Amino acid sequence: MKKIIISLMILVTLIIIFVIVRQGNQLSNKGKQKDIAGDTSYEPTKRNERPDYPYPLDNPPEFHYKLLDFGERPEWSPDGKRIAFVESNYGDICEINLETRKVKNLTKDLGEHHSFLRVHFLPTGDYILIGPAQFKDRKTSRRFESELWFMDKNASEPPKPLGRRIFEGMAPSRIANRISYSVSGQQDSLVGRADQYEVRVADIEISGKNAGIVNEKVVYRAEKGYEPEPQDFRFNDTELIFSVYYAPKWGIPRVEPDHCSTMGVNIETGEVKMYIYEPDTHNEAEGIFPDNNYCCLESSAHNEVDSKMPTDIWKLKLDGSGERVRLTRMVDRKPWRSSNPVVSPDGKWIAFMVNLHTSEAGYGMGMGLLDLEAWGKSDYAKRWEVPDNMK
C-alpha cells in the first residue's frame, strides 16, 4: 500500500511539473508573440473581409508568430529590415519596419493609382509593383489588365507604368535590376492565342526616378492548358525557377490530371528541368532560400479537403528528387491555409500570409512569420518525403 501511495505522489508531482513547464512555455511564446507583432495603432485604409472563425495567428502553432492581422503578399527588403506588402486586395502598398514594428502606407498619398496586387524589390531598393491601372472586376483586372509599375526606393513620386501587362506575378533578381514575367495572348495579342504563353527575362534600366524595360528575352514557351509563372532566379541568374499550372479551358482537350508543378529553365541554353510533379496536387514554387538549393513550396499534399487549394508551406530540394518537408501548419487549423512565403535574406525567417481554403489566391487575411532556426531544431525538420510518383 505504501508503495502505491509513493507511486501516486510521484505521478502527481510529475503532472504538476509538466503543467508548470507548459504554462511557462506558453507565457514565453506569448511574450515573443507580443514582441514580433506589428504596430496595432495603424489603421488600414481598407481591410479584406475576414470570417468570424478563430484566427489562427492569435494562437499560432509552434514556431509561428503573428506579424499583422491584415495584409497580403509580403516581400522582404534587400537588407532584411523591412517587409513590404499589399494592404488589401487591389489596394495600397505598405511597409513594416521590423525594428520599430511601425507600418507605413507608401502609396496612399501618391498619385491616382491605388489598385495593386503585388510588390517586389529590386537590389537597389526600388520597387516593382503589379496591378491594373484601374480596377474593373476581379477577372479582367487580374487576368487581362494587370501590369508592371516602377516606384523609386524613397516612394517620393507616384508609381509609373512600365508599359507591360503580365500574367500573375514576376521574379526579381537579387543581384541585378533584372526581372522575369509571363505574357500570354490575353495580355498581348502579338504573343498569339489566349492559351499561348511566353516567359521573358528583362533588365530594368533606371534613370533618376524613372525606369524602363530593356533587353527583353523569351526563355520558355507553353500552350494548350499549361500556364507558366516565374518565381525566382538562382545561381547568379543562370537559372529561372517557375511554376506551371495545368487546368485546360477554352475547350482544350485534357491530356493529364490537373496539377501545379515546379520547374527550372537555364536562361542561356533553354534546358528545362522538372523539380516536382504530382498529379492532382498543387506544388507551386515560392520564395527561394539564400543557399539557392531549396525553395518554398505551396503544396496541397496530405490535405483532407476535397480541393487542390488548401495549402501549407513546404521546403523543396531543387535537385530533381522531389524531396520536400512541411514548414507551416495552418491547414491543421481548418478552414485556414498559408501561402505566399518569402525567405529573409539571412535565411532565418519566412514571412507568409493566411486566408481560407476557399479564398481567391492572394486574398490575404493577415501575415505571419516562421522561425526557421527553431523549426530546424525540431522533429518536423526531419520529416522529408517524396511524392509516390517520383520514388
Short mmCIF file of the C-alpha atoms (twelve columns), coordinates in Angstrom:
data_MODEL
# 
_entry.id   MODEL 
# 
loop_
_atom_site.group_PDB 
_atom_site.id 
_atom_site.type_symbol 
_atom_site.label_atom_id 
_atom_site.label_alt_id 
_atom_site.label_comp_id 
_atom_site.label_asym_id 
_atom_site.label_seq_id 
_atom_site.Cartn_x 
_atom_site.Cartn_y 
_atom_site.Cartn_z 
_atom_site.pdbx_PDB_model_num 
ATOM 1   C CA . MET A 1   0.000   0.000  0.000   1 
ATOM 2   C CA . LYS A 2   2.850   2.342  0.940   1 
ATOM 3   C CA . LYS A 3   4.484   1.731  -2.456  1 
ATOM 4   C CA . ILE A 4   1.237   2.590  -4.243  1 
ATOM 5   C CA . ILE A 5   0.901   5.854  -2.324  1 
ATOM 6   C CA . ILE A 6   4.518   6.792  -3.100  1 
ATOM 7   C CA . SER A 7   3.985   5.986  -6.794  1 
ATOM 8   C CA . LEU A 8   0.846   8.132  -6.864  1 
ATOM 9   C CA . MET A 9   2.697   11.011 -5.194  1 
ATOM 10  C CA . ILE A 10  5.494   10.789 -7.772  1 
ATOM 11  C CA . LEU A 11  2.934   10.720 -10.602 1 
ATOM 12  C CA . VAL A 12  1.108   13.778 -9.225  1 
ATOM 13  C CA . THR A 13  4.430   15.612 -8.818  1 
ATOM 14  C CA . LEU A 14  5.394   14.875 -12.414 1 
ATOM 15  C CA . ILE A 15  1.998   16.101 -13.658 1 
ATOM 16  C CA . ILE A 16  2.378   19.333 -11.683 1 
ATOM 17  C CA . ILE A 17  5.875   19.882 -13.103 1 
ATOM 18  C CA . PHE A 18  4.593   19.230 -16.638 1 
ATOM 19  C CA . VAL A 19  1.761   21.753 -16.209 1 
ATOM 20  C CA . ILE A 20  4.113   24.403 -14.800 1 
ATOM 21  C CA . VAL A 21  6.627   23.947 -17.629 1 
ATOM 22  C CA . ARG A 22  3.884   24.009 -20.270 1 
ATOM 23  C CA . GLN A 23  2.378   27.199 -18.843 1 
ATOM 24  C CA . GLY A 24  5.834   28.737 -18.726 1 
ATOM 25  C CA . ASN A 25  6.404   27.904 -22.382 1 
ATOM 26  C CA . GLN A 26  3.025   29.360 -23.314 1 
ATOM 27  C CA . LEU A 27  3.812   32.565 -21.442 1 
ATOM 28  C CA . SER A 28  7.218   32.670 -23.132 1 
ATOM 29  C CA . ASN A 29  5.606   32.211 -26.548 1 
ATOM 30  C CA . LYS A 30  3.068   34.934 -25.771 1 
ATOM 31  C CA . GLY A 31  5.873   37.274 -24.802 1 
ATOM 32  C CA . LYS A 32  7.722   36.567 -28.016 1 
ATOM 33  C CA . GLN A 33  4.467   36.886 -29.970 1 
ATOM 34  C CA . LYS A 34  3.969   40.336 -28.450 1 
ATOM 35  C CA . ASP A 35  7.477   41.372 -29.473 1 
ATOM 36  C CA . ILE A 36  7.014   40.149 -33.050 1 
ATOM 37  C CA . ALA A 37  3.533   41.536 -33.710 1 
ATOM 38  C CA . GLY A 38  3.357   44.745 -35.714 1 
ATOM 39  C CA . ASP A 39  2.030   48.183 -34.826 1 
ATOM 40  C CA . THR A 40  -1.548  47.822 -33.570 1 
ATOM 41  C CA . SER A 41  -2.157  51.575 -33.753 1 
ATOM 42  C CA . TYR A 42  -2.031  51.592 -37.551 1 
ATOM 43  C CA . GLU A 43  -5.498  51.552 -39.051 1 
ATOM 44  C CA . PRO A 44  -5.627  50.194 -42.620 1 
ATOM 45  C CA . THR A 45  -7.361  52.270 -45.265 1 
ATOM 46  C CA . LYS A 46  -9.172  49.112 -46.283 1 
ATOM 47  C CA . ARG A 47  -9.232  45.531 -44.978 1 
ATOM 48  C CA . ASN A 48  -10.076 42.351 -46.802 1 
ATOM 49  C CA . GLU A 49  -13.174 40.723 -45.365 1 
ATOM 50  C CA . ARG A 50  -12.448 38.042 -42.774 1 
ATOM 51  C CA . PRO A 51  -14.987 35.495 -41.490 1 
ATOM 52  C CA . ASP A 52  -15.802 35.078 -37.843 1 
ATOM 53  C CA . TYR A 53  -13.633 31.998 -37.268 1 
ATOM 54  C CA . PRO A 54  -10.984 31.707 -34.538 1 
ATOM 55  C CA . TYR A 55  -7.981  33.497 -36.035 1 
ATOM 56  C CA . PRO A 56  -5.032  31.067 -36.304 1 
ATOM 57  C CA . LEU A 57  -2.346  33.710 -35.749 1 
ATOM 58  C CA . ASP A 58  -3.826  34.785 -32.409 1 
ATOM 59  C CA . ASN A 59  -2.809  31.402 -31.015 1 
ATOM 60  C CA . PRO A 60  -0.369  30.108 -33.627 1 
ATOM 61  C CA . PRO A 61  1.330   26.714 -33.845 1 
ATOM 62  C CA . GLU A 62  4.873   26.256 -32.617 1 
ATOM 63  C CA . PHE A 63  7.475   28.423 -34.413 1 
ATOM 64  C CA . HIS A 64  4.720   30.597 -35.976 1 
ATOM 65  C CA . TYR A 65  4.124   34.222 -34.979 1 
ATOM 66  C CA . LYS A 66  1.625   36.879 -35.929 1 
ATOM 67  C CA . LEU A 67  3.040   39.860 -37.781 1 
ATOM 68  C CA . LEU A 68  -0.163  41.718 -38.714 1 
ATOM 69  C CA . ASP A 69  -3.841  40.781 -38.738 1 
ATOM 70  C CA . PHE A 70  -4.277  42.334 -42.182 1 
ATOM 71  C CA . GLY A 71  -2.250  42.488 -45.390 1 
ATOM 72  C CA . GLU A 72  -1.164  40.104 -48.124 1 
ATOM 73  C CA . ARG A 73  1.781   39.005 -50.289 1 
ATOM 74  C CA . PRO A 74  4.746   40.010 -48.057 1 
ATOM 75  C CA . GLU A 75  8.154   40.769 -49.583 1 
ATOM 76  C CA . TRP A 76  11.485  41.253 -47.745 1 
ATOM 77  C CA . SER A 77  13.611  44.307 -48.446 1 
ATOM 78  C CA . PRO A 78  17.160  43.549 -49.708 1 
ATOM 79  C CA . ASP A 79  18.624  44.407 -46.291 1 
ATOM 80  C CA . GLY A 80  16.058  42.314 -44.425 1 
ATOM 81  C CA . LYS A 81  14.976  45.238 -42.234 1 
ATOM 82  C CA . ARG A 82  11.538  45.806 -43.757 1 
ATOM 83  C CA . ILE A 83  8.682   43.834 -45.234 1 
ATOM 84  C CA . ALA A 84  6.612   45.430 -47.983 1 
ATOM 85  C CA . PHE A 85  3.093   44.138 -48.574 1 
ATOM 86  C CA . VAL A 86  -0.270  44.893 -50.136 1 
ATOM 87  C CA . GLU A 87  -2.631  46.406 -47.566 1 
ATOM 88  C CA . SER A 88  -5.728  44.824 -49.122 1 
ATOM 89  C CA . ASN A 89  -6.680  43.237 -52.430 1 
ATOM 90  C CA . TYR A 90  -6.491  45.900 -55.154 1 
ATOM 91  C CA . GLY A 91  -5.224  48.388 -52.589 1 
ATOM 92  C CA . ASP A 92  -2.205  50.397 -51.493 1 
ATOM 93  C CA . ILE A 93  1.373   49.267 -50.866 1 
ATOM 94  C CA . CYS A 94  2.535   49.343 -47.246 1 
ATOM 95  C CA . GLU A 95  5.729   48.526 -45.412 1 
ATOM 96  C CA . ILE A 96  6.541   47.424 -41.873 1 
ATOM 97  C CA . ASN A 97  9.837   48.333 -40.210 1 
ATOM 98  C CA . LEU A 98  10.914  45.174 -38.375 1 
ATOM 99  C CA . GLU A 99  12.896  47.089 -35.755 1 
ATOM 100 C CA . THR A 100 10.199  49.565 -34.744 1 
ATOM 101 C CA . ARG A 101 7.208   47.456 -35.919 1 
ATOM 102 C CA . LYS A 102 5.732   50.637 -37.368 1 
ATOM 103 C CA . VAL A 103 3.594   50.366 -40.505 1 
ATOM 104 C CA . LYS A 104 3.733   52.979 -43.252 1 
ATOM 105 C CA . ASN A 105 1.417   53.302 -46.243 1 
ATOM 106 C CA . LEU A 106 3.737   54.076 -49.177 1 
ATOM 107 C CA . THR A 107 1.234   54.836 -51.953 1 
ATOM 108 C CA . LYS A 108 -1.758  56.307 -50.123 1 
ATOM 109 C CA . ASP A 109 -0.840  59.904 -50.974 1 
ATOM 110 C CA . LEU A 110 0.955   59.193 -54.256 1 
ATOM 111 C CA . GLY A 111 -0.980  59.827 -57.452 1 
ATOM 112 C CA . GLU A 112 -4.196  58.277 -58.673 1 
ATOM 113 C CA . HIS A 113 -3.303  54.584 -58.813 1 
ATOM 114 C CA . HIS A 114 -4.207  52.575 -55.708 1 
ATOM 115 C CA . SER A 115 -5.156  49.180 -57.090 1 
ATOM 116 C CA . PHE A 116 -2.161  46.915 -56.544 1 
ATOM 117 C CA . LEU A 117 -1.866  43.147 -56.163 1 
ATOM 118 C CA . ARG A 118 1.866   42.593 -55.554 1 
ATOM 119 C CA . VAL A 119 5.064   44.372 -54.593 1 
ATOM 120 C CA . HIS A 120 8.721   43.415 -55.190 1 
ATOM 121 C CA . PHE A 121 12.125  44.942 -54.514 1 
ATOM 122 C CA . LEU A 122 14.992  45.457 -56.909 1 
ATOM 123 C CA . PRO A 123 18.512  45.109 -55.398 1 
ATOM 124 C CA . THR A 124 18.734  48.916 -55.423 1 
ATOM 125 C CA . GLY A 125 15.808  49.142 -53.014 1 
ATOM 126 C CA . ASP A 126 13.490  50.487 -55.716 1 
ATOM 127 C CA . TYR A 127 10.079  48.865 -56.051 1 
ATOM 128 C CA . ILE A 128 8.291   46.991 -58.828 1 
ATOM 129 C CA . LEU A 129 4.530   46.890 -58.300 1 
ATOM 130 C CA . ILE A 130 1.884   44.831 -60.077 1 
ATOM 131 C CA . GLY A 131 -1.736  45.771 -60.597 1 
ATOM 132 C CA . PRO A 132 -4.223  47.256 -63.071 1 
ATOM 133 C CA . ALA A 133 -4.329  50.953 -63.866 1 
ATOM 134 C CA . GLN A 134 -7.969  50.871 -62.830 1 
ATOM 135 C CA . PHE A 135 -9.990  48.192 -61.074 1 
ATOM 136 C CA . LYS A 136 -12.879 46.938 -63.233 1 
ATOM 137 C CA . ASP A 137 -13.705 43.463 -61.982 1 
ATOM 138 C CA . ARG A 138 -11.701 40.663 -60.371 1 
ATOM 139 C CA . LYS A 139 -11.263 38.646 -63.579 1 
ATOM 140 C CA . THR A 140 -10.488 41.470 -66.016 1 
ATOM 141 C CA . SER A 141 -8.240  43.406 -63.654 1 
ATOM 142 C CA . ARG A 142 -6.195  40.376 -62.641 1 
ATOM 143 C CA . ARG A 143 -6.095  38.149 -65.707 1 
ATOM 144 C CA . PHE A 144 -6.032  40.675 -68.535 1 
ATOM 145 C CA . GLU A 145 -5.046  44.161 -67.367 1 
ATOM 146 C CA . SER A 146 -2.557  43.676 -64.534 1 
ATOM 147 C CA . GLU A 147 0.697   45.462 -65.394 1 
ATOM 148 C CA . LEU A 148 4.157   46.393 -64.082 1 
ATOM 149 C CA . TRP A 149 4.887   49.685 -62.290 1 
ATOM 150 C CA . PHE A 150 8.109   51.300 -61.057 1 
ATOM 151 C CA . MET A 151 8.397   53.289 -57.819 1 
ATOM 152 C CA . ASP A 152 11.622  54.857 -56.547 1 
ATOM 153 C CA . LYS A 153 13.109  53.499 -53.310 1 
ATOM 154 C CA . ASN A 154 12.047  56.543 -51.306 1 
ATOM 155 C CA . ALA A 155 8.461   56.344 -52.582 1 
ATOM 156 C CA . SER A 156 8.746   60.041 -53.327 1 
ATOM 157 C CA . GLU A 157 6.767   60.009 -56.569 1 
ATOM 158 C CA . PRO A 158 3.698   58.129 -57.816 1 
ATOM 159 C CA . PRO A 159 4.315   54.677 -59.347 1 
ATOM 160 C CA . LYS A 160 5.000   54.873 -63.084 1 
ATOM 161 C CA . PRO A 161 3.777   52.247 -65.576 1 
ATOM 162 C CA . LEU A 162 6.455   50.224 -67.359 1 
ATOM 163 C CA . GLY A 163 4.191   49.506 -70.316 1 
ATOM 164 C CA . ARG A 164 3.963   45.750 -69.868 1 
ATOM 165 C CA . ARG A 165 0.871   43.743 -68.959 1 
ATOM 166 C CA . ILE A 166 1.696   40.356 -67.474 1 
ATOM 167 C CA . PHE A 167 0.174   37.079 -66.281 1 
ATOM 168 C CA . GLU A 168 0.067   36.846 -62.466 1 
ATOM 169 C CA . GLY A 169 3.414   37.546 -60.708 1 
ATOM 170 C CA . MET A 170 7.093   38.081 -61.518 1 
ATOM 171 C CA . ALA A 171 10.540  37.019 -60.363 1 
ATOM 172 C CA . PRO A 172 13.022  39.667 -59.164 1 
ATOM 173 C CA . SER A 173 16.780  39.118 -59.266 1 
ATOM 174 C CA . ARG A 174 18.744  39.636 -56.058 1 
ATOM 175 C CA . ILE A 175 21.953  40.646 -57.803 1 
ATOM 176 C CA . ALA A 176 20.884  42.858 -60.704 1 
ATOM 177 C CA . ASN A 177 17.997  45.059 -61.828 1 
ATOM 178 C CA . ARG A 178 16.544  42.111 -63.686 1 
ATOM 179 C CA . ILE A 179 13.084  40.539 -63.628 1 
ATOM 180 C CA . SER A 180 11.164  37.714 -65.260 1 
ATOM 181 C CA . TYR A 181 7.457   37.569 -66.081 1 
ATOM 182 C CA . SER A 182 4.982   35.664 -68.198 1 
ATOM 183 C CA . VAL A 183 2.847   37.100 -71.000 1 
ATOM 184 C CA . SER A 184 0.047   35.336 -72.862 1 
ATOM 185 C CA . GLY A 185 -2.208  36.224 -75.750 1 
ATOM 186 C CA . GLN A 186 -4.659  37.510 -73.137 1 
ATOM 187 C CA . GLN A 187 -2.301  40.349 -72.203 1 
ATOM 188 C CA . ASP A 188 -0.616  40.849 -75.583 1 
ATOM 189 C CA . SER A 189 -2.215  39.655 -78.833 1 
ATOM 190 C CA . LEU A 190 1.217   39.572 -80.505 1 
ATOM 191 C CA . VAL A 191 2.063   36.508 -78.397 1 
ATOM 192 C CA . GLY A 192 -0.658  34.508 -80.163 1 
ATOM 193 C CA . ARG A 193 -3.714  32.694 -78.877 1 
ATOM 194 C CA . ALA A 194 -5.115  33.191 -75.385 1 
ATOM 195 C CA . ASP A 195 -3.603  29.842 -74.327 1 
ATOM 196 C CA . GLN A 196 -0.094  30.638 -75.592 1 
ATOM 197 C CA . TYR A 197 2.497   31.935 -73.106 1 
ATOM 198 C CA . GLU A 198 5.994   33.393 -73.203 1 
ATOM 199 C CA . VAL A 199 8.239   33.581 -70.141 1 
ATOM 200 C CA . ARG A 200 10.530  36.560 -70.567 1 
ATOM 201 C CA . VAL A 201 13.628  37.859 -68.792 1 
ATOM 202 C CA . ALA A 202 14.405  41.578 -68.988 1 
ATOM 203 C CA . ASP A 203 16.501  44.278 -67.353 1 
ATOM 204 C CA . ILE A 204 15.119  47.369 -65.632 1 
ATOM 205 C CA . GLU A 205 17.025  50.446 -66.743 1 
ATOM 206 C CA . ILE A 206 16.772  53.181 -64.107 1 
ATOM 207 C CA . SER A 207 17.360  56.862 -64.826 1 
ATOM 208 C CA . GLY A 208 16.749  59.037 -61.795 1 
ATOM 209 C CA . LYS A 209 13.214  58.331 -60.626 1 
ATOM 210 C CA . ASN A 210 12.176  56.802 -63.951 1 
ATOM 211 C CA . ALA A 211 12.707  53.352 -65.387 1 
ATOM 212 C CA . GLY A 212 12.125  51.243 -68.475 1 
ATOM 213 C CA . ILE A 213 12.253  47.626 -69.645 1 
ATOM 214 C CA . VAL A 214 15.256  46.728 -71.830 1 
ATOM 215 C CA . ASN A 215 16.999  43.591 -73.145 1 
ATOM 216 C CA . GLU A 216 13.793  41.539 -73.129 1 
ATOM 217 C CA . LYS A 217 14.335  37.872 -73.991 1 
ATOM 218 C CA . VAL A 218 11.962  34.873 -74.259 1 
ATOM 219 C CA . VAL A 219 13.328  31.875 -72.316 1 
ATOM 220 C CA . TYR A 220 10.343  29.491 -72.249 1 
ATOM 221 C CA . ARG A 221 7.061   28.943 -74.097 1 
ATOM 222 C CA . ALA A 222 3.919   26.999 -73.185 1 
ATOM 223 C CA . GLU A 223 0.443   26.384 -74.571 1 
ATOM 224 C CA . LYS A 224 -2.601  24.079 -74.551 1 
ATOM 225 C CA . GLY A 225 -3.510  24.479 -70.889 1 
ATOM 226 C CA . TYR A 226 -0.045  24.891 -69.387 1 
ATOM 227 C CA . GLU A 227 0.366   28.316 -67.737 1 
ATOM 228 C CA . PRO A 228 3.877   29.276 -66.525 1 
ATOM 229 C CA . GLU A 229 4.590   31.826 -63.779 1 
ATOM 230 C CA . PRO A 230 8.207   32.826 -62.881 1 
ATOM 231 C CA . GLN A 231 9.161   32.814 -59.208 1 
ATOM 232 C CA . ASP A 232 12.911  33.252 -58.608 1 
ATOM 233 C CA . PHE A 233 16.363  33.347 -60.138 1 
ATOM 234 C CA . ARG A 234 19.235  31.286 -58.757 1 
ATOM 235 C CA . PHE A 235 22.915  30.525 -59.348 1 
ATOM 236 C CA . ASN A 236 23.855  34.096 -60.369 1 
ATOM 237 C CA . ASP A 237 20.764  34.417 -62.533 1 
ATOM 238 C CA . THR A 238 21.696  31.494 -64.781 1 
ATOM 239 C CA . GLU A 239 18.516  29.565 -63.936 1 
ATOM 240 C CA . LEU A 240 14.922  30.674 -63.520 1 
ATOM 241 C CA . ILE A 241 12.617  28.741 -61.162 1 
ATOM 242 C CA . PHE A 242 8.973   28.827 -62.198 1 
ATOM 243 C CA . SER A 243 5.611   27.144 -61.674 1 
ATOM 244 C CA . VAL A 244 3.383   25.654 -64.344 1 
ATOM 245 C CA . TYR A 245 -0.351  25.400 -63.734 1 
ATOM 246 C CA . TYR A 246 -2.311  22.841 -65.724 1 
ATOM 247 C CA . ALA A 247 -6.087  23.200 -65.853 1 
ATOM 248 C CA . PRO A 248 -7.196  23.429 -69.508 1 
ATOM 249 C CA . LYS A 249 -10.050 25.679 -70.569 1 
ATOM 250 C CA . TRP A 250 -11.457 27.135 -73.800 1 
ATOM 251 C CA . GLY A 251 -12.290 23.588 -74.924 1 
ATOM 252 C CA . ILE A 252 -8.651  22.443 -74.929 1 
ATOM 253 C CA . PRO A 253 -8.543  18.618 -74.590 1 
ATOM 254 C CA . ARG A 254 -7.264  17.411 -71.200 1 
ATOM 255 C CA . VAL A 255 -4.242  15.109 -71.522 1 
ATOM 256 C CA . GLU A 256 -3.414  14.581 -67.827 1 
ATOM 257 C CA . PRO A 257 -4.842  15.376 -64.360 1 
ATOM 258 C CA . ASP A 258 -4.898  18.962 -63.134 1 
ATOM 259 C CA . HIS A 259 -1.826  19.967 -61.147 1 
ATOM 260 C CA . CYS A 260 0.764   22.643 -60.499 1 
ATOM 261 C CA . SER A 261 4.423   21.688 -60.869 1 
ATOM 262 C CA . THR A 262 7.756   23.399 -60.149 1 
ATOM 263 C CA . MET A 263 10.352  23.613 -62.917 1 
ATOM 264 C CA . GLY A 264 13.543  25.418 -63.880 1 
ATOM 265 C CA . VAL A 265 14.996  26.717 -67.144 1 
ATOM 266 C CA . ASN A 266 18.601  27.569 -67.953 1 
ATOM 267 C CA . ILE A 267 18.416  31.126 -69.236 1 
ATOM 268 C CA . GLU A 268 21.294  30.710 -71.687 1 
ATOM 269 C CA . THR A 269 20.730  27.199 -73.055 1 
ATOM 270 C CA . GLY A 270 16.967  26.814 -72.605 1 
ATOM 271 C CA . GLU A 271 17.391  23.451 -70.859 1 
ATOM 272 C CA . VAL A 272 14.314  22.681 -68.745 1 
ATOM 273 C CA . LYS A 273 14.266  20.628 -65.544 1 
ATOM 274 C CA . MET A 274 11.345  19.240 -63.548 1 
ATOM 275 C CA . TYR A 275 11.762  19.626 -59.778 1 
ATOM 276 C CA . ILE A 276 8.415   18.303 -58.571 1 
ATOM 277 C CA . TYR A 277 5.439   16.879 -60.420 1 
ATOM 278 C CA . GLU A 278 2.476   15.211 -58.716 1 
ATOM 279 C CA . PRO A 279 -0.883  14.517 -60.402 1 
ATOM 280 C CA . ASP A 280 -3.945  16.125 -58.815 1 
ATOM 281 C CA . THR A 281 -1.714  18.131 -56.437 1 
ATOM 282 C CA . HIS A 282 -0.777  21.778 -56.191 1 
ATOM 283 C CA . ASN A 283 3.030   22.196 -55.860 1 
ATOM 284 C CA . GLU A 284 3.748   25.852 -56.582 1 
ATOM 285 C CA . ALA A 285 7.240   27.339 -56.299 1 
ATOM 286 C CA . GLU A 286 7.597   30.307 -53.967 1 
ATOM 287 C CA . GLY A 287 10.480  32.146 -52.272 1 
ATOM 288 C CA . ILE A 288 13.962  30.695 -52.722 1 
ATOM 289 C CA . PHE A 289 16.400  30.109 -49.851 1 
ATOM 290 C CA . PRO A 290 19.669  32.116 -49.756 1 
ATOM 291 C CA . ASP A 291 21.763  28.998 -50.498 1 
ATOM 292 C CA . ASN A 292 19.833  28.567 -53.788 1 
ATOM 293 C CA . ASN A 293 19.447  24.829 -53.117 1 
ATOM 294 C CA . TYR A 294 15.876  24.970 -51.824 1 
ATOM 295 C CA . CYS A 295 12.714  26.938 -52.413 1 
ATOM 296 C CA . CYS A 296 9.459   27.305 -50.544 1 
ATOM 297 C CA . LEU A 297 6.562   25.350 -51.951 1 
ATOM 298 C CA . GLU A 298 2.849   25.907 -51.664 1 
ATOM 299 C CA . SER A 299 1.690   22.301 -51.548 1 
ATOM 300 C CA . SER A 300 -1.701  20.688 -51.110 1 
ATOM 301 C CA . ALA A 301 -0.052  17.356 -50.226 1 
ATOM 302 C CA . HIS A 302 -1.886  15.493 -47.465 1 
ATOM 303 C CA . ASN A 303 -4.772  17.927 -47.307 1 
ATOM 304 C CA . GLU A 304 -8.026  16.327 -46.184 1 
ATOM 305 C CA . VAL A 305 -10.312 18.675 -48.094 1 
ATOM 306 C CA . ASP A 306 -11.812 17.875 -51.487 1 
ATOM 307 C CA . SER A 307 -9.858  20.629 -53.210 1 
ATOM 308 C CA . LYS A 308 -6.362  21.135 -54.577 1 
ATOM 309 C CA . MET A 309 -6.031  24.556 -52.994 1 
ATOM 310 C CA . PRO A 310 -5.840  24.025 -49.191 1 
ATOM 311 C CA . THR A 311 -2.106  24.578 -48.962 1 
ATOM 312 C CA . ASP A 312 0.630   24.706 -46.394 1 
ATOM 313 C CA . ILE A 313 4.182   25.851 -46.970 1 
ATOM 314 C CA . TRP A 314 6.850   23.242 -47.575 1 
ATOM 315 C CA . LYS A 315 10.584  23.264 -48.323 1 
ATOM 316 C CA . LEU A 316 11.576  21.690 -51.656 1 
ATOM 317 C CA . LYS A 317 15.011  20.414 -52.661 1 
ATOM 318 C CA . LEU A 318 15.852  21.821 -56.080 1 
ATOM 319 C CA . ASP A 319 17.776  18.752 -57.224 1 
ATOM 320 C CA . GLY A 320 15.047  16.882 -59.107 1 
ATOM 321 C CA . SER A 321 14.430  14.366 -56.324 1 
ATOM 322 C CA . GLY A 322 11.052  15.856 -55.372 1 
ATOM 323 C CA . GLU A 323 12.027  15.734 -51.685 1 
ATOM 324 C CA . ARG A 324 10.020  18.114 -49.547 1 
ATOM 325 C CA . VAL A 325 9.347   18.782 -45.888 1 
ATOM 326 C CA . ARG A 326 6.449   20.690 -44.344 1 
ATOM 327 C CA . LEU A 327 7.168   24.078 -42.739 1 
ATOM 328 C CA . THR A 328 3.864   25.691 -41.699 1 
ATOM 329 C CA . ARG A 329 0.878   24.025 -40.097 1 
ATOM 330 C CA . MET A 330 -2.057  26.271 -40.957 1 
ATOM 331 C CA . VAL A 331 -4.143  23.618 -42.743 1 
ATOM 332 C CA . ASP A 332 -4.493  21.915 -39.337 1 
ATOM 333 C CA . ARG A 333 -6.480  24.986 -38.246 1 
ATOM 334 C CA . LYS A 334 -9.460  24.453 -40.536 1 
ATOM 335 C CA . PRO A 335 -10.620 26.266 -42.616 1 
ATOM 336 C CA . TRP A 336 -7.313  28.200 -42.819 1 
ATOM 337 C CA . ARG A 337 -4.281  27.825 -45.065 1 
ATOM 338 C CA . SER A 338 -0.923  29.561 -45.531 1 
ATOM 339 C CA . SER A 339 0.625   30.818 -48.765 1 
ATOM 340 C CA . ASN A 340 2.938   33.320 -50.475 1 
ATOM 341 C CA . PRO A 341 6.057   32.565 -48.414 1 
ATOM 342 C CA . VAL A 342 9.276   34.551 -48.814 1 
ATOM 343 C CA . VAL A 343 12.581  33.786 -47.057 1 
ATOM 344 C CA . SER A 344 14.519  36.540 -45.302 1 
ATOM 345 C CA . PRO A 345 17.931  37.425 -46.818 1 
ATOM 346 C CA . ASP A 346 19.694  35.866 -43.801 1 
ATOM 347 C CA . GLY A 347 17.645  32.657 -44.109 1 
ATOM 348 C CA . LYS A 348 16.326  32.847 -40.534 1 
ATOM 349 C CA . TRP A 349 12.659  33.696 -41.122 1 
ATOM 350 C CA . ILE A 350 9.832   33.076 -43.550 1 
ATOM 351 C CA . ALA A 351 7.110   35.679 -43.963 1 
ATOM 352 C CA . PHE A 352 3.774   34.310 -45.170 1 
ATOM 353 C CA . MET A 353 0.094   35.193 -45.389 1 
ATOM 354 C CA . VAL A 354 -3.034  33.345 -44.316 1 
ATOM 355 C CA . ASN A 355 -6.508  33.010 -45.790 1 
ATOM 356 C CA . LEU A 356 -9.195  30.358 -46.185 1 
ATOM 357 C CA . HIS A 357 -9.308  27.148 -48.225 1 
ATOM 358 C CA . THR A 358 -11.933 28.807 -50.397 1 
ATOM 359 C CA . SER A 359 -10.252 32.218 -50.751 1 
ATOM 360 C CA . GLU A 360 -9.120  33.575 -54.087 1 
ATOM 361 C CA . ALA A 361 -5.366  33.170 -54.461 1 
ATOM 362 C CA . GLY A 362 -3.587  36.173 -52.977 1 
ATOM 363 C CA . TYR A 363 -6.600  37.386 -50.988 1 
ATOM 364 C CA . GLY A 364 -4.823  37.874 -47.671 1 
ATOM 365 C CA . MET A 365 -6.220  37.932 -44.140 1 
ATOM 366 C CA . GLY A 366 -3.048  38.773 -42.278 1 
ATOM 367 C CA . MET A 367 0.614   37.821 -42.233 1 
ATOM 368 C CA . GLY A 368 2.865   35.737 -40.023 1 
ATOM 369 C CA . LEU A 369 6.494   34.804 -39.506 1 
ATOM 370 C CA . LEU A 370 8.009   31.336 -39.174 1 
ATOM 371 C CA . ASP A 371 11.209  30.959 -37.127 1 
ATOM 372 C CA . LEU A 372 13.371  28.774 -39.372 1 
ATOM 373 C CA . GLU A 373 16.121  28.286 -36.798 1 
ATOM 374 C CA . ALA A 374 13.690  26.945 -34.190 1 
ATOM 375 C CA . TRP A 375 11.886  24.834 -36.790 1 
ATOM 376 C CA . GLY A 376 15.224  23.408 -37.960 1 
ATOM 377 C CA . LYS A 377 15.956  22.052 -34.470 1 
ATOM 378 C CA . SER A 378 12.587  20.312 -34.228 1 
ATOM 379 C CA . ASP A 379 11.490  16.836 -35.219 1 
ATOM 380 C CA . TYR A 380 9.401   18.385 -38.027 1 
ATOM 381 C CA . ALA A 381 12.591  19.253 -39.910 1 
ATOM 382 C CA . LYS A 382 13.443  15.551 -40.215 1 
ATOM 383 C CA . ARG A 383 10.193  14.507 -41.913 1 
ATOM 384 C CA . TRP A 384 11.300  14.644 -45.546 1 
ATOM 385 C CA . GLU A 385 9.178   12.797 -48.082 1 
ATOM 386 C CA . VAL A 386 8.914   12.213 -51.821 1 
ATOM 387 C CA . PRO A 387 5.700   12.049 -53.895 1 
ATOM 388 C CA . ASP A 388 4.802   8.433  -54.711 1 
ATOM 389 C CA . ASN A 389 5.081   9.028  -58.436 1 
ATOM 390 C CA . MET A 390 8.675   10.332 -58.077 1 
ATOM 391 C CA . LYS A 391 10.049  7.471  -55.932 1 
# 
